[in-house]
């Protein structure tokens, strides 16, 4: 049995992480154009990279099978993330230009971001950290990889003095894992979201975790 390695991220991991994002969030289910799909995945990746101050990658047989990205507010520096910001906004502008052919998708993206803003604006909690991206590949689940990635992130947060973090998730994802890990659901909103060319109810959640 090959050993599972937990390590820092490398640029060569980016394509594998994009594919994890694609499969875990079912993005290819609602994006038909390959160029639009790739740009959206670039945006998802760099949006997480912009926000993070901690990343850990899980690797097996030289394949990336899991990743966690998050932030401790005390350890975050905007200056150190300027390159990520630039790449994120360049890809975002390109994506918006191409995605105009799919106006429903643009509206759904705006609707989701407005929901996130609403959650934070109406929250009575004080957060000093965030879990930005957390994925374990489907074939690697049940091996304890998610628990180990989360433990390493929590150890980092405690070291940096963080007390309470938040995350956004939804019913298209394995949100029950956060309940299992002891996260508390703080808010919920149902929006209509386009998937497989059909409008479906999407439950969007805000979770928090006290360290």
Residue, then its C-alpha position, 0 to 999 in steps of 0.5 A: x500500500x502506497x503511503x499518503x503524503x501530506x505536503x505544501x502545494x506546488x504549481x504543478x498541482x494546479x491542474x489536478x486541483x482544478x480537476x478535483x474542483x470540477x468533479x467535487x462541485x459538478x461544474x462540468x454539469x452546467x458548463x458545456x463550452x470547454x473554454x468557459x469551463x477551464x476559465x471557471x475552474x481557473x477562477x475557482x482555484x485562484x479565488x481560493x488561493x487569494x484567500x488562503x494563508x495555509x494550504x496542505x495537499x494530500x498525495x498518493x502514488x504521485x497523484x493529488x487526492x485531497x487539498x485544504x486551503x484556509x486562512x487565519x486572519x492574523x497570518x494573512x497579508x494582501x501584499x503576498x497575494x497580489x499575483x493571485x489577485x491579478x490572475x484571478x481577475x484576468x481569468x474572471x474578465x475572460x470568463x465573463x466575456x465568454x459566459x455571456x453566451x450563457x447568461x443564466x450561469x452569470x446570474x447564478x454566480x451573482x446570486x450565489x455571491x449575494x447569498x454569501x454576502x448576506x450570510x456574513x452581513x447578517x451574522x452575529x458571529x466574529x470570525x478570524x478565519x475561513x475555510x476556503x477550499x476542502x476536497x478529497x477525491x471520491x475514490x480516496x474517501x474513507x481513508x481518513x484523509x479528510x480528517x487528517x487535512x482538517x486536523x493539520x489546518x486546525x493545528x495551524x489555526x490554533x498556532x496563529x491564535x484563531x478562535x472561530x472560522x466560517x465556511x460556505x457550502x451547499x447541498x450539491x456538496x458533501x456538506x454532512x461531513x462538516x456536521x460530522x466534524x463538529x461544525x455548526x450550521x448558522x444559516x441557510x438559504x434556498x436559491x434556484x440554480x441551473x444544473x443539467x439545463x434544469x432549475x433546481x433548489x440549491x440549499x446554501x449554508x453558512x457553517x462555523x467552527x470554534x477552536 
